Each structure stands twice: as C-alpha cells, then as structure tokens.
C-alpha cells in the first residue's frame, strides 16, 4: 500500500498564501535592486540624443497631467525665465490740457521719457492723445524725437498729420501714432513727442500717453 503524505497544515489555502507571499517578496527585492543600481547603470551607459529615435517621445505618449506646474520646483520658474528689465521700457502720461497755434515744432508737455540701453536695440514708440482743432483749415503735425544728449534724430516714418477729416471743428478725436527707430546703440536716450499747428487756427490736447519699448536688435 503506497504512502500518501498528509496535507500541509492549514490545507491548500495556506499553501497558496505562502506561494503568493514568496512571489511578492521576490518582486519587492527585485524592485529595490533596480532602484539601487539604476544610477550606476545610467552612468556607465549614458543616453545620448542621437540614441533616441525620432518620434520616440511625443505628446501623445505622455500621460495627461504627467507634467504640471505643481510638479515643477517653484524656484525654477520664479523670475528666472525673464530677468528684470530684460526688455527695457518706460512710459508716462498727462491729463493737463494744452493749446498751441504756432507753426514751429515744440515739445509736448509731459511727453518725455528716458531709457537706458545695455545692448543695441530697436525702439518702439507709442503715443496716443485726445485732440481738437479750432477750424477745419487747421492741421497738426506730430513727430517723435530721440536724443542722446548731443544729437537728436526723428524716429521713422517721420511726421504724422492730423486733420479734422470733414468733422466739425472743436470736436474731440482720439488719436494714436506709432514710431520706430532701428539699431539704436547702447547708452542713455531721451524720447519725446513734438507738435506744430498750421492753417491759422489752434489745436488743443488733453489726456495723453507715451510708451517706449526696446527690443533686442
């Protein structure tokens, strides 16, 4: 008569639990081993850009929300992307009402700013104002000037002309003009707006702004 060994203590279920526990322990040990040796393996066999096939990493292959602002160190994005004054600019405004009737260029009150350039730059000059003329024969000319303290030049395209354009005199109009000065060398510059009035009448301006932005040349 053949000998049949008795079943393990706890029966078949106990045996299966033991096998499952052994598998889990083996998996955890292998995982820990990989974590420990991974840095050494990467240092021995570094991944080069030439070894990554085109299209191997695409947006479709990155899980949604895998990279979020919360997962990026705060100090890596705070003010380090664009340093202060990386794009120089200056601006001013005035609400003082001024009237002029002279046929020679003069500075507009309050419309002057200074800007310091540490590298060659293209200057963008933005000017807006409210203006009116005394009659339809009156013409106003505007221009932007750039001075380094010794030489003053006009920004492109030069003069702009403002006329009523068929509107009744004394009506207020909102006006905006843009000038451009390319390849301005390093240094300190004053940018200001001038105007003159022709046709025998007068012009009045009030709320106005001037903004100058320097872009890398």
C-alpha positions as CSV (number, residue, x, y, z in Angstrom):
1,X,0.0,0.0,0.0
2,X,1.5,3.3,-1.1
3,X,2.2,6.0,1.5
4,X,0.3,9.3,0.9
5,X,1.8,12.3,2.8
6,X,-0.7,14.3,4.9
7,X,-1.8,17.6,3.5
8,X,0.0,20.8,4.7
9,X,-1.2,22.4,7.9
10,X,-4.0,24.7,7.1
11,X,-4.8,22.9,3.9
12,X,-4.4,24.0,0.3
13,X,-5.3,27.6,1.0
14,X,-2.5,28.0,3.4
15,X,0.0,26.7,0.8
16,X,-1.3,29.1,-1.8
17,X,-0.9,32.0,0.5
18,X,2.7,31.0,1.1
19,X,3.5,30.9,-2.6
20,X,1.8,34.3,-3.1
21,X,3.8,35.8,-0.3
22,X,7.0,34.4,-1.7
23,X,6.2,36.0,-5.1
24,X,5.5,39.4,-3.6
25,X,8.7,39.3,-1.6
26,X,10.8,38.4,-4.7
27,X,9.2,41.2,-6.6
28,X,9.9,43.8,-3.9
29,X,13.5,42.6,-3.7
30,X,14.0,43.0,-7.5
31,X,12.4,46.4,-7.4
32,X,14.7,47.6,-4.7
33,X,17.7,46.2,-6.5
34,X,16.7,48.1,-9.7
35,X,16.4,51.3,-7.8
36,X,19.8,50.9,-6.1
37,X,21.7,50.0,-9.3
38,X,19.9,52.2,-11.8
39,X,22.1,55.4,-11.2
40,X,25.3,53.3,-11.6
41,X,23.9,51.7,-14.8
42,X,23.0,55.1,-16.3
43,X,26.4,56.5,-15.5
44,X,28.1,53.6,-17.3
45,X,25.7,53.7,-20.3
46,X,24.6,57.3,-20.7
47,X,21.7,58.0,-23.1
48,X,22.7,60.4,-25.9
49,X,20.3,62.4,-28.0
50,X,21.4,60.5,-31.1
51,X,20.2,57.3,-29.5
52,X,16.6,58.4,-29.1
53,X,14.7,57.6,-32.3
54,X,12.6,60.4,-33.9
55,X,9.1,60.4,-32.6
56,X,10.0,58.2,-29.6
57,X,8.7,60.8,-27.3
58,X,5.6,62.7,-28.3
59,X,2.7,64.5,-26.6
60,X,0.5,61.5,-27.4
61,X,2.9,59.3,-25.4
62,X,3.0,61.5,-22.3
63,X,0.1,60.8,-19.9
64,X,-2.2,63.8,-19.3
65,X,-1.2,65.8,-16.2
66,X,2.2,63.9,-16.0
67,X,3.9,67.3,-16.1
68,X,2.1,70.2,-14.3
69,X,3.2,73.5,-12.7
70,X,2.8,71.9,-9.3
71,X,5.3,69.3,-10.2
72,X,8.0,71.8,-11.2
73,X,10.1,73.3,-8.4
74,X,8.8,76.8,-7.6
75,X,12.2,78.4,-7.8
76,X,12.8,77.1,-11.3
77,X,10.1,79.2,-12.8
78,X,10.0,82.3,-10.5
79,X,11.5,85.3,-12.3
80,X,14.4,83.2,-13.7
81,X,12.8,82.9,-17.2
82,X,12.9,86.6,-17.9
83,X,15.2,88.8,-15.7
84,X,14.0,92.2,-14.5
85,X,14.5,94.9,-17.2
86,X,15.4,92.2,-19.8
87,X,13.2,94.2,-22.1
88,X,13.8,97.9,-21.3
89,X,10.8,100.2,-21.4
90,X,9.4,103.4,-19.9
91,X,6.1,105.2,-20.0
92,X,4.4,108.4,-18.9
93,X,1.0,110.2,-19.1
94,X,-0.6,113.5,-18.6
95,X,-4.1,115.0,-18.4
96,X,-3.1,118.6,-18.5
97,X,-4.9,120.5,-21.3
98,X,-2.5,122.4,-23.6
99,X,-3.4,124.7,-26.6
100,X,-1.0,125.6,-29.4
101,X,-1.2,127.7,-32.6
102,X,2.5,128.1,-33.6
103,X,3.9,126.8,-36.9
104,X,7.2,125.5,-35.4
105,X,7.9,122.2,-33.6
106,X,7.7,122.3,-29.8
107,X,7.9,119.6,-27.1
108,X,4.5,118.4,-25.8
109,X,4.2,118.9,-22.1
110,X,4.7,115.7,-20.1
111,X,5.5,113.6,-23.2
112,X,9.2,112.7,-22.5
113,X,10.8,109.5,-21.1
114,X,14.4,108.3,-20.6
115,X,15.6,104.8,-21.3
116,X,18.9,103.1,-20.8
117,X,20.1,100.6,-23.4
118,X,22.7,98.0,-22.4
119,X,22.7,96.5,-25.9
120,X,21.8,97.6,-29.4
121,X,18.0,97.8,-29.7
122,X,15.0,98.6,-31.9
123,X,12.9,101.3,-30.2
124,X,9.1,101.1,-30.5
125,X,7.4,104.4,-29.6
126,X,3.7,104.5,-28.9
127,X,1.8,107.8,-28.5
128,X,-1.9,108.5,-28.0
129,X,-3.8,111.6,-27.2
130,X,-7.2,113.4,-27.4
131,X,-7.1,116.4,-29.6
132,X,-9.3,119.0,-31.3
133,X,-8.7,121.9,-33.7
134,X,-10.3,125.3,-33.9
135,X,-11.4,125.1,-37.5
136,X,-11.3,122.7,-40.5
137,X,-8.3,124.5,-42.1
138,X,-6.1,123.8,-39.1
139,X,-3.5,120.9,-39.4
140,X,-1.5,119.4,-36.6
141,X,1.8,117.6,-37.2
142,X,3.4,115.2,-34.7
143,X,6.8,113.6,-34.6
144,X,8.9,111.5,-32.1
145,X,12.5,112.6,-31.4
146,X,15.4,110.6,-29.8
147,X,18.3,112.3,-28.2
148,X,21.5,111.0,-26.6
149,X,22.2,114.4,-25.0
150,X,24.2,115.6,-28.0
151,X,22.4,114.5,-31.2
152,X,18.6,114.4,-31.7
153,X,17.0,112.4,-34.5
154,X,13.4,111.8,-35.6
155,X,12.0,108.3,-35.5
156,X,10.5,106.6,-38.6
157,X,8.4,107.3,-40.5
158,X,8.8,110.9,-39.6
159,X,5.8,113.3,-39.3
160,X,2.1,112.3,-38.9
161,X,-0.6,114.8,-39.9
162,X,-3.9,115.2,-38.1
163,X,-6.8,117.0,-39.7
164,X,-10.5,117.1,-38.9
165,X,-11.2,114.9,-42.0
166,X,-14.6,116.6,-42.6
167,X,-15.6,116.6,-39.0
168,X,-16.9,119.8,-37.4
169,X,-14.3,121.9,-35.7
170,X,-14.0,121.8,-31.9
171,X,-14.9,118.1,-31.8
172,X,-12.6,115.9,-29.8
173,X,-10.8,113.0,-31.6
174,X,-8.8,110.1,-30.1
175,X,-5.5,109.7,-31.9
176,X,-2.8,107.1,-31.8
177,X,0.6,107.1,-33.6
178,X,3.5,104.6,-33.6
179,X,7.1,105.3,-34.5
180,X,10.1,103.0,-34.9
181,X,13.9,103.6,-34.6
182,X,16.0,100.6,-35.5
183,X,19.5,99.7,-34.4
184,X,19.9,102.2,-31.6
185,X,23.3,101.7,-30.0
186,X,24.0,101.3,-26.2
187,X,23.6,104.4,-24.0
188,X,21.0,106.6,-22.3
189,X,18.4,108.2,-24.5
190,X,15.5,110.7,-24.1
191,X,12.5,110.1,-26.3
192,X,9.9,112.9,-26.6
193,X,7.0,113.9,-28.7
194,X,6.7,117.3,-30.6
195,X,3.9,119.0,-32.4
196,X,3.2,122.1,-34.6
197,X,0.0,123.7,-35.8
198,X,-0.6,125.2,-39.3
199,X,-3.6,126.9,-41.1
200,X,-4.0,129.9,-38.9
201,X,-6.0,128.1,-36.2
202,X,-5.2,126.4,-33.0
203,X,-5.2,122.8,-31.5
204,X,-5.8,121.6,-28.0
205,X,-4.8,118.3,-26.5
206,X,-5.5,116.8,-23.1
207,X,-5.3,113.1,-21.9
208,X,-2.2,111.5,-23.5
209,X,0.3,108.7,-23.0
210,X,3.8,107.9,-24.2
211,X,5.3,104.4,-24.0
212,X,8.8,103.3,-25.3
213,X,9.8,99.7,-25.6
214,X,13.3,98.5,-26.5
215,X,13.6,95.1,-28.3
216,X,16.9,93.3,-29.0
217,X,18.5,94.3,-32.3
